[in-house]
Amino acid sequence: MYPDEGVVSGLLQIFRNGEWGSVCMTGWNSREYTSLYDYSGANAIVACGQLGMVPVPQRQGPSSYPPIGSVTLGDPITRKPYWVQPVFMDRVRCDPARHKALHECDFAGWGVTDCTEEEGVVALICSKEGGGE
């Protein structure tokens, strides 16, 4: 993640068994979990929280990114989803009331994935300052 307009943004990666891996977008760009807060899904709340941050409301996201809540849709220039292999987590479902770290969330299993390049992997926008809370 790197600083941009008062927030940090970048690819979400997991370090496991000495290797970095990505998280599939499946479930992250869905509005299914946005009822918890107005601006972001439960997965983003847990992932940003694990970094000691909070998700950035859509209206405060960097202008160079097209966020859905705190999850970016892909490269702003090519308009293609981000794609970094290996994919360690897929079909992630977090509940901030129960999960404080991404690995505690429900998911398909370590390395169990049918993620495709068309789906892409997760990139987040988080804030150290408290975002829009």
Residue, then its C-alpha position, 0 to 999 in steps of 0.5 A: m500500500y502507498p500514500d495517496e491523498g491522505v489515505v493508503s491504497g494498494l493490493l491486499q496480500i497475505f503472507r503465509n508459509g514464507e510466500w505472498g499471495s493475493v485475495c480474489m475479488t469474489g464477494w468484495n465488490s458485492r453490495e451484499y455486505t454494505s448494509l453494515y455501514d453506508y460506505s463499505g463492506a464487512n470484508a474491507i472493515v476487517a482487512c483495514g482494521q487488521l492494519g489499524m485503519v478504517p475503510v475510506p468512504q467512497r466520496q473520500g477515495p482518491s480521485s484516481y481510483p474508482p472505488i466501491g466503498s473501499v475496494t477498487l475495481g482495477d487499474p484506472i488506466t487499463r480498466k482491467p482488474y488487478w491480477v497477482q498470483p498465487v491467489f491464497m483466499d477466495r470467497v471471503r466473508c467477514d463479520p466485523a463483530r466476530h472477525k478481527a483478522l482476515h484469516e479468521c473470516d470464512f473463505a474457501g480454504w487456503g489456496v482453494t480458488d477458482c478465481t480468474e483474471e477477469e474477476g481480479v484480486v482485491a485492492l483496498i483504500c484505507s485511512k489512518e485518520g478514521g475515514g468517514e466514521 
